[in-house]
Amino acid sequence: MSGRLLHLILETPGCNSYELLKEATMEDSPLPIFYLPREAEVDGKQERHWERDKSSQIFELSLFGEDQADECFLFLSHKIDLADQIEATIELFNQTDNFSMGRVLFFIHAPLLLEPPEKLIDWIDAGAHFSDAMLFTGRNNENSSCIKTVQDRYYNMRYPMESFILGKKNTPWARILDPTPRRLSHVFDSGELLDSEELPECDRYLEKLPSGIRARIIPNPFSS
C-alpha cells in the first residue's frame, strides 16, 4: 500500500460526520486531513475544500509540503451526482500515487428515515453498493425501527457491508476505520485483480450506454 490512506465519506444531510470523525481522530499523530465540499465551512489548517478539474471533473486534492498526515478523509457532496463523484475518485487513484484506498463510510441521519424524501431508498441502495460500513446517527425511540428496516434490507441481500449505530459509548472507530474492504462493488480494487465484469465501466451504477448516458441513473433526493 502506497500513499496516504484516503477514506471516502458519503452522507445524508444532518449527519455531522465531519465533527464525528474529527473528534474520533483528535488524538491521532499526525492529525488527518479533511477534504470538504464547497457547501461546507472550513475553519482550520486540517480542513480544505476539494476542487474538481473543469474539463475532466477529476478531484483535485491539494497537498502541502508541511502536511505529515498519513490518513485523509474525502467528503462527497450530497448535492452532486453520486456516480460522477465515484468516477472522479477512481480517476484520482488512477492518476496519482499520493493516496491509497481506505474505507467508504456511509453516514445516514436516522430522523430522515421517518419522513424520507422521494427516491431516498434508491439513493441509499446506490451508496450501500459502494460502501464498507453504514453508520446511523441521531437514533431515538421513534426512528429505531426505521434503522432496523434499513439494516435488515442489506443483511437479507447479503451485502458484506458492516453496520453501526453511533451515539453509544465506546464507538469502535478502530474497527470502523480499518481499511479492510467490505464493499459489494470492486471499482476501487486494482484492475489487475478484477474479472472483466467487475471493472468500473461494467459496474451497475457506473455503466454507460453508447449514447454516454448511464444505464442506471442514481436519483438525487437532495438536489433541490
Secondary structure by P-SEA (a helix, b strand, c coil): ccccbbbbbbbccccaaaaaaaaaacccccbbbbbbccccccccccbbbbbcccccccbbbbbcccccccbbbbbbbccccaaaaaaaaaaaaacccccccccbbbbbccccccccccaaaaaaaaaaaaccbbbbcccccccaaaaaaaaaaaaaacccbbbbbccccccccccccccccccccccccccccccccccccccccccccccccccbbbbbcccc
